[in-house]
Amino acid sequence: MSTATPPRLVATDLDGTLLRSDGTLSARTRAALAAAEGAGIRVVLVTGRPPRSVPELLARTGPHTVISANGAAVHHSDGTLAHTLPFPPRSAALLARRIREAIPGTSFAVEYDTGYGHESAYPSWSYGGESVEVVGPAGELLAVDRPLLKILAHHPTLPLDEFFAQAHRIAGPGAETTHSTGLSLVEFSAPGVTKATTLLSWSGRLGIDGLEIAAFGDMPNDLPMLTAVGHSYAVANAHPDVLATARHRAPSNDEDGVSRVLEGFVAAAARVPAAGEAGQGA
């Protein structure tokens, strides 16, 4: 987009987009986020990460609204939960059963509103052990009486593209199916719950139209958000599908690509006349 007219809201993915490849946030990027908010540009962090990760995240980025779990939860800028969009328990149980029957060897994990559980066969490298609250079969995980925000499925041998294609076909309209890690993990959210739907619902309550939003991403779970906004950016290291979809390119995450674009937005905002000033004489 032309920086002559900056967006009213910036939505950015985290891993592979805002954060560097080693998971760190540069001082330049933290400063750019704060500068954007100071210039009147709302910043929303939109991530597949679960709610349990939000407090630590905001300790690094500074206070910003967060949409987590691929759209299933919204957090105030202090990290507290504003609301969730959980998976209906019966639908979740049916989905897990159908996936397992069709793709033997699949193991599952679940993200709740404040916790995490997994089957014993689920790979330990994908979670922090201190976060685990429930270990047991999928039926037990899905029967826990608390909001279920996301189901994760792993297969030990199938390539990601094959596993995702099969899982997506089996889930059909009964779930939103995506992936974001580049590993053989597939993620499911409740029907109609994506980064895009939650972002547009939240921004709409602020009177901000999707055309007034600039969004940044790198992986397929960002595609709904990138296609729903007026100004979409793929970082240079993004997945090929994201590079093909986004209207604009930003430098890579390791080059602080998002912050470079934000700095341009902030500079443009400083040149835009305040309400009531346009047309006034010197």
VEXNUPA-692918 format. One record per residue (C-alpha): x, y, z; residue in one letter; residue number from 0. Coordinates in steps of 0.2 Angstrom, whole numbers, plus 2048, in hexadecimal, padded with zeros to 3 digits. Layout:
east_north_up_code_pos
X_Y_Z_A_NUM
...
***
This chain:
east_north_up_code_pos
800_800_800_M_0
805_812_7FE_S_1
80B_819_80F_T_2
803_82A_80A_A_3
7F3_823_813_T_4
7F8_818_822_P_5
7EC_80A_828_P_6
7E1_80D_837_R_7
7E6_7FC_83E_L_8
7F5_7F0_83B_V_9
7F2_7DD_83E_A_10
802_7D2_83F_T_11
806_7C0_841_D_12
814_7BC_84D_L_13
81F_7AD_849_D_14
828_7AE_839_G_15
821_7C0_837_T_16
823_7CC_845_L_17
82F_7C1_84F_L_18
840_7BD_848_R_19
844_7AB_844_S_20
84C_7A8_855_D_21
83C_7AD_85D_G_22
842_7BE_863_T_23
83A_7CF_861_L_24
847_7DD_85C_S_25
847_7EE_865_A_26
843_7F6_854_R_27
833_7EC_852_T_28
82D_7EF_864_R_29
830_802_861_A_30
827_801_851_A_31
818_7F9_859_L_32
817_806_866_A_33
81A_814_85A_A_34
80B_80E_84F_A_35
800_80E_85E_E_36
806_81F_863_G_37
802_826_851_A_38
7F0_81F_853_G_39
7F2_80F_849_I_40
7EB_801_853_R_41
7F6_7F2_854_V_42
7EF_7E0_856_V_43
7FA_7D1_858_L_44
7F2_7C2_84F_V_45
7F9_7B1_852_T_46
7F6_79F_852_G_47
7FF_79E_863_R_48
7F3_799_872_P_49
7EC_7A5_87F_P_50
7F9_79D_88C_R_51
807_7A6_882_S_52
800_7B7_882_V_53
807_7BE_893_P_54
818_7BA_88E_E_55
816_7C1_87C_L_56
80F_7D2_882_L_57
81E_7D3_88E_A_58
829_7D4_87F_R_59
81E_7DE_873_T_60
816_7EA_87F_G_61
803_7EC_881_P_62
7F9_7E8_872_H_63
7E9_7DF_86E_T_64
7EC_7CD_86A_V_65
7E1_7C1_860_I_66
7E8_7AF_864_S_67
7E5_79D_85F_A_68
7E1_7A1_84D_N_69
7D3_7AD_852_G_70
7CB_7A2_860_A_71
7D0_7AF_86D_A_72
7D1_7C2_86F_V_73
7DC_7CA_87D_H_74
7DC_7DB_884_H_75
7ED_7E5_883_S_76
7F1_7DF_895_D_77
7EF_7CD_88F_G_78
7DF_7C9_898_T_79
7D2_7BF_88E_L_80
7C4_7CA_886_A_81
7BB_7BB_87E_H_82
7BD_7AA_876_T_83
7B5_7A1_867_L_84
7B6_78F_86C_P_85
7B4_77F_863_F_86
7A3_776_867_P_87
7A8_766_871_P_88
79E_75A_867_R_89
7A4_761_856_S_90
7B6_760_85D_A_91
7B4_74E_862_A_92
7AC_749_852_L_93
7BA_751_848_L_94
7C8_748_852_A_95
7C0_737_850_R_96
7BE_73A_83D_R_97
7D0_73F_83B_I_98
7D7_731_845_R_99
7CC_724_83C_E_100
7D1_72B_82B_A_101
7E4_72E_82F_I_102
7EA_721_83B_P_103
7F9_727_845_G_104
7F2_739_848_T_105
7F5_73F_85A_S_106
7EC_74F_861_F_107
7EE_75D_86D_A_108
7E2_76B_872_V_109
7E4_77D_877_E_110
7D7_783_884_Y_111
7D4_795_88A_D_112
7E2_794_896_T_113
7EA_783_895_G_114
7F0_775_88A_Y_115
7EE_762_889_G_116
7F5_754_87D_H_117
7F5_742_87A_E_118
804_738_87F_S_119
809_735_86D_A_120
809_748_869_Y_121
81B_74F_866_P_122
822_757_875_S_123
82C_764_86B_W_124
81C_76D_866_S_125
818_773_878_Y_126
81F_779_888_G_127
81E_76C_895_G_128
819_778_8A3_E_129
80A_77C_899_S_130
802_76B_899_V_131
7F3_768_8A4_E_132
7EB_759_89C_V_133
7F3_749_894_V_134
7E7_73C_88E_G_135
7DE_735_87F_P_136
7D5_742_873_A_137
7C4_73D_87A_G_138
7CA_742_88B_E_139
7D2_752_886_L_140
7C2_758_87C_L_141
7B7_754_88B_A_142
7BF_760_897_V_143
7B2_76D_89C_D_144
7BB_77D_896_R_145
7BB_787_886_P_146
7C5_77D_878_L_147
7CD_789_86C_L_148
7D7_77F_861_K_149
7DB_76D_85C_I_150
7EC_768_856_L_151
7F0_758_84D_A_152
801_750_849_H_153
806_742_83E_H_154
817_73A_840_P_155
81A_735_82E_T_156
80F_73E_822_L_157
816_74D_819_P_158
80D_75D_81E_L_159
805_761_80E_D_160
7FD_74F_80D_E_161
7F8_74F_81F_F_162
7F0_760_81D_F_163
7E7_75C_80D_A_164
7DF_74C_815_Q_165
7DB_755_825_A_166
7D3_764_81C_H_167
7C8_758_811_R_168
7C2_74E_821_I_169
7BE_75E_82B_A_170
7B5_766_81D_G_171
7A9_774_823_P_172
7AA_76D_835_G_173
7BA_777_839_A_174
7C6_784_833_E_175
7D6_77A_82E_T_176
7E7_782_82C_T_177
7F9_780_830_H_178
807_78C_835_S_179
817_783_83B_T_180
81D_77B_82B_G_181
81E_76B_835_L_182
811_75D_834_S_183
804_766_840_L_184
7F3_76A_83A_V_185
7E8_776_844_E_186
7D5_777_846_F_187
7CA_785_84C_S_188
7B7_786_84E_A_189
7AE_789_83D_P_190
7AF_79B_838_G_191
7BD_79F_844_V_192
7CD_7A6_83B_T_193
7D9_7B4_83E_K_194
7CF_7BE_831_A_195
7BD_7BB_838_T_196
7C3_7C0_84A_T_197
7CD_7CF_844_L_198
7BF_7D6_839_L_199
7B2_7D4_847_S_200
7BE_7DC_854_W_201
7C3_7EB_849_S_202
7B1_7ED_843_G_203
7AC_7F1_855_R_204
7B8_7FF_854_L_205
7B1_806_844_G_206
7C0_800_83A_I_207
7BD_7F8_829_D_208
7C7_7EA_822_G_209
7CD_7F5_814_L_210
7D5_800_821_E_211
7E0_7F2_828_I_212
7F1_7ED_823_A_213
7F6_7DB_828_A_214
806_7D1_828_F_215
809_7BF_827_G_216
814_7B0_822_D_217
80A_7A0_823_M_218
7FA_798_81C_P_219
7F0_79C_82C_N_220
7F3_7AE_828_D_221
7EB_7AD_817_L_222
7D9_7B0_81C_P_223
7DF_7C0_825_M_224
7E9_7C6_816_L_225
7DB_7C4_80A_T_226
7CE_7CC_815_A_227
7D7_7DD_817_V_228
7DB_7EC_80C_G_229
7EE_7EB_80D_H_230
7F7_7DA_80F_S_231
809_7D7_811_Y_232
813_7C7_810_A_233
825_7C7_818_V_234
832_7C2_80C_A_235
834_7B1_815_N_236
822_7AC_814_A_237
81A_79C_80D_H_238
818_79C_7FA_P_239
805_79D_7FC_D_240
807_7AC_806_V_241
813_7B5_7FB_L_242
807_7B1_7EC_A_243
7F8_7B8_7F5_T_244
7FE_7C8_7FE_A_245
7FE_7D8_7F4_R_246
80E_7DF_7FC_H_247
81E_7D8_802_R_248
828_7DD_811_A_249
83A_7D9_815_P_250
83C_7C8_81F_S_251
839_7C6_831_N_252
84B_7C5_835_D_253
84D_7D6_82C_E_254
83F_7DE_837_D_255
834_7DF_828_G_256
824_7E3_831_V_257
82C_7F1_83B_S_258
833_7F9_82B_R_259
822_7FA_824_V_260
81B_801_834_L_261
828_80E_835_E_262
821_814_824_G_263
80F_814_82A_F_264
814_81E_83A_V_265
81D_82B_82F_A_266
80E_82C_823_A_267
802_82F_832_A_268
80D_83D_838_A_269
80A_846_827_R_270
7F7_843_827_V_271
7ED_852_82D_P_272
7E4_850_83D_A_273
7D1_850_83C_A_274
7CB_862_83A_G_275
7DB_868_833_E_276
7D9_863_821_A_277
7D5_872_817_G_278
7DA_87F_824_Q_279
7E5_88D_81E_G_280
7F6_891_826_A_281
***
